Amino acid sequence: MEKKIIKGRVVKVNISKTKGTVKTSVPEVKVLKEFGIESDAHAGFKHRQISLLAIESINKMNDDKEKFKPGDFAENITTEGISLNVLPLGTKIKIGNDVILEVTQIGKECHTRCDIFNKVGTCIMPTEGIFTRVISGGDIKENDPINIEL
């Protein structure tokens, strides 16, 4: 069976010091194996080390009243060109030259009303975001290529 290659790119990389808050875009991040993004509140030895959300999902939320930007939904990596929420669990995502992430969770359940929900009135991470663990570390920066082999 022929393998399918999905290609996309990193729009932004985002970090925050505390959980449940909007993340700030930075030019580059260091990703540590089985840990996550250095200096990010969500890093740790869990199955949700790095979150991803597509810019296409963010753009669906934009209207005449609000203009959302990467990081507003607390995602670590804002992507373009990939339907993230349809990737099977276990899918390997290669970013740049070295980073390999494994999809561990599609969406999430929000138990509390975080800063994002309070600001926006809703959140798309529970339905369109994904969570990953780090298989191989390295650096990620804006415009890095994303390759997924299915």
C-alpha positions in Angstrom: 0.0 0.0 0.0 1.4 3.4 -1.0 2.0 5.8 1.9 0.4 9.2 1.8 2.5 12.3 2.7 0.8 15.3 4.2 2.7 18.6 4.1 2.1 21.8 6.0 4.1 24.4 7.8 4.5 26.1 11.2 2.8 29.5 11.3 3.8 30.4 14.9 5.3 28.8 18.0 3.8 29.9 21.3 4.6 29.6 25.0 3.2 30.7 28.3 4.3 30.6 31.9 1.0 29.5 33.3 -1.7 27.0 32.2 -5.1 28.1 30.9 -3.9 31.4 29.5 -3.3 32.9 26.1 0.2 32.0 24.8 2.7 34.5 23.4 4.3 33.9 20.0 8.1 33.6 20.0 10.5 33.2 17.0 11.8 29.8 18.0 11.5 27.1 20.7 13.6 24.3 22.0 11.8 21.0 22.2 13.1 18.4 24.7 12.5 14.7 24.2 9.7 13.2 26.4 9.2 16.7 28.0 7.9 19.3 25.7 8.8 22.9 25.0 11.5 24.4 27.3 10.0 27.3 29.4 6.3 26.4 28.6 3.8 25.7 31.4 2.5 22.5 29.7 5.9 20.8 29.5 6.4 17.7 31.6 6.4 14.0 31.5 2.8 13.6 30.4 1.0 12.6 27.2 0.0 16.2 26.5 3.5 17.8 26.2 2.8 19.9 23.1 -0.5 21.1 21.6 -1.2 22.0 18.0 -4.0 23.9 16.4 -4.5 24.9 12.7 -4.6 28.5 11.6 -7.6 27.4 9.5 -9.5 26.6 12.8 -8.5 30.0 14.3 -9.7 31.8 11.2 -13.1 30.1 11.4 -13.5 31.9 14.8 -12.8 35.3 13.4 -15.8 37.6 12.8 -16.6 41.3 12.7 -16.2 41.6 16.5 -13.1 39.4 17.2 -9.9 38.8 15.4 -8.0 35.9 16.9 -4.3 35.2 16.4 -2.0 32.3 17.0 -1.6 31.5 20.7 -5.0 32.9 21.7 -6.3 29.3 22.2 -3.2 28.3 24.2 -1.8 26.1 21.4 2.0 25.7 21.3 2.2 25.3 17.6 0.0 26.9 15.1 0.0 25.0 11.8 -1.2 25.6 8.3 -2.3 23.1 5.6 -3.1 20.1 7.8 -6.5 18.9 9.2 -5.1 18.0 12.6 -8.2 16.7 14.3 -8.6 13.9 11.8 -5.1 12.4 12.3 -5.2 9.0 14.0 -3.7 8.5 17.4 -0.1 7.4 17.1 0.5 9.5 14.0 4.1 10.8 13.8 4.5 14.4 12.9 8.0 15.6 11.8 8.7 19.3 12.2 11.8 20.9 10.7 14.9 18.8 10.6 14.8 17.0 14.0 11.5 17.2 15.9 9.2 14.2 15.9 5.9 14.3 17.8 3.4 11.5 18.3 -0.4 12.3 18.4 -1.7 11.1 21.8 -5.0 12.9 22.1 -7.5 14.6 19.8 -9.3 17.5 21.5 -9.8 17.8 25.2 -12.5 18.3 27.8 -12.5 21.7 29.5 -13.4 21.2 33.1 -13.1 24.9 34.1 -13.7 28.2 32.4 -10.1 29.3 31.6 -8.9 32.8 30.5 -9.5 31.8 26.9 -13.1 30.8 27.4 -13.8 33.9 29.4 -12.2 36.1 26.7 -13.7 34.3 23.7 -16.9 32.8 25.0 -16.0 29.4 23.5 -12.9 27.4 22.7 -11.9 25.3 19.7 -9.2 23.3 21.3 -11.7 20.7 22.6 -12.8 19.8 19.1 -10.0 20.9 16.7 -6.8 20.9 18.7 -4.5 17.9 19.2 -1.9 16.9 21.8 1.4 15.2 21.3 4.4 13.8 23.1 7.9 14.4 22.0 9.7 11.4 20.4 12.7 13.4 19.2 13.7 16.9 20.3 15.2 19.9 18.5 14.3 23.4 17.6 11.1 24.6 16.0 10.7 28.0 14.4 8.1 29.9 12.2 7.8 28.5 8.6 9.4 25.1 9.5 8.0 22.4 7.2 5.7 19.8 8.7 5.6 16.3 7.2 3.3 13.5 8.1 3.4 10.0 6.6 0.2 8.0 6.8 
